[in-house]
Amino acid sequence: MRSRNSFVNILVSCFSYIFLMLNSFLTRAVFSRQLGLSIAGIEGMFLNVVSMLGIVEMGIGTGIVYKLYKPIAEKDYPQIAVLLKFYKKAYSLIASMVLGCGFVAAFIVPFLVTEDYSKPWLGTMFMMYVFDVLASYLFAHKRAMFIADQKNYVNTLAHTGGQLVSCILQVTSLTLFHSYFLYLIIKVTCTALENVFIALWYRKHYPHIDLKTTAEMDEGERRGLFKNIKALLFHKIGGFSLNSTSSMIIINGAGSLASGLYSNYMMIVNGLFRISDQVFTGIIASFGNLMNTTSTEKSYKNFKSLYFMNYLIYSFFTVSFFTLATPFVRLWIGENGVFPLDTLALLTLYFYVMGMRQSVQMVRTSAGIYRPDQYLPLVEAAINVVMGIILVKPFGVNGVLMANLIEMFIIPFWTHPYIIYKNVFFQSVKTYYQRYVLYAGITLGSLLATQGICSLLPAMGRFTTLVVYAVICLLVPNVVNLILFHRTDEFQYLFHTTTGLLSQFKEALKKRRQSA
């Protein structure tokens, strides 16, 4: 059942996010052409500042989802109701805090923009992004239940439907009216409608969970939860410093045009991250259930297979990103939107290092282990911001990417794997890094081989180049991995699990057709 739920979540999520990426790229292309790269850069900064406001959320969502795994496995519905009720109250308070901080930020953020735009207009546009965040908080406790109950595909389908409607309306409004404000009105409205759908679906599937319960969370459990939430807050600050301060540093140190180019590339990077996020989000609840119901040895064996899967995904993604980013951006935005090769190389390295943390982060989330290194993210944030500010003037976007890489290699690259190996698997972390070096070497070899093949091809049109390069990217890293790893236990486990689930899926479809 765990494998089947994970498979359904992953299948729905991956197809959904590939579809959503196409939607996003279409919207972004129209947005950049109708409103300009400067506005695109400003939007990137607004999104990052709003992400900073999201720190107020303090990781309560992650902490509650972790707490739900055990009562769901035991069908303890009264305890589930208590946790969801607490979650609902917490998010009401969080929404009030975000709104207040948003109003304050709306008077400050416009002054980070060096171009000559009306400050009140910029403040108004910024508040629309704040309202979009608030709309996403509606019924957040009900979203959490679907995640913990291994049914995250419900959240994914709701998001996909909302974003499809949003894309159609936004592209139409941008083309006809060239209005940034109308674009944002549509964004907020569709986010709210997604959450209304979630609420209706929850009412249908969980009528037995009484959210009006008068019971309260046990005091000891509440203290433990708040300790974890405090640790999560520090981790969110570290994550924000890596993911969200870059645009602010670039727009202030290199201008909104450079920030716009950076935002376009980060849209590709984040789109790929979201696809892999959906894979691991689909597994998190099942892995959490596994750790609560089976031995440490079995959990560790599953992790090794998931670490290998993490590598398979990111060896392919990394080679494809480095090879396809330039021809894709030429086709999508135009020649003026292309980064030079050195910037692309730094961005690719950042992408690979971040991506290879996915399996480790999945275990941390499933096990709820955030306290051992809770203060280190504050050090990470300080290193990243200081180095970014120092390096952006002489090196531009490259300087910010170098700051990101320095921060990652100094702390989380070493601490995150060590913590889960010590506290969850009770194993030496040495094997993790041995595998990491092997995987990185093979990825680099696949990238160089792919680049070598592409360099031998004659000049072609932009679209033809993209298609041919994509076929080469699909073949080279995956064939290399198949040849090198097809006999390993991890490969065999993933292969047999996937083929078994596909057989079950086909059988279920066959039975459904027969019953119809």
Secondary structure, 3 states (H helix, E strand, C coil): CHHHHHHHHHHHHHHHHHHHHHHHHHHHHHHHHHHCHHHHHHHHHHHHHHHHHHHHHCCHHHHHHHHHHHHHHCCCHHHHHHHHHHHHHHHHHHHHHHHHHHHHHHHHHHHHCCCCCCHHHHHHHHHHHHHHHHHHCCCHHHHHHHHHCCCHHHHHHHHHHHHHHHHHHHHHHHHHHCCHHHHHHHHHHHHHHHHHHHHHHHHHHCCCCCCCCCCCCCHHHHHHHHHHHHHHHHHHHHHHHHHCHHHHHHHHHCCHHHHHHHHHHHHHHHHHHHHHHHHHHHHHHHHHHHHHHCCHHHHHHHHHHHHHHHHHHHHHHHHHHHHHHHHHHHHHCCHHHCCCHHHHHHHHHHHHHHHCCHHHHHHHHHHCCCCCCCCHHHHHHHHHHHHHHHHHHHHCHHHHHHHHHHHHHHCHHHHHHHHHHHHHHCCCCHHHHHHHHHHHHHHHHHHHHHHHHHHCCCCCCHHHHHHHHHHHHHHHHHHHHHHHHCCCHHHHHHHHHHHHHHHHHHHHHHHHHHHC
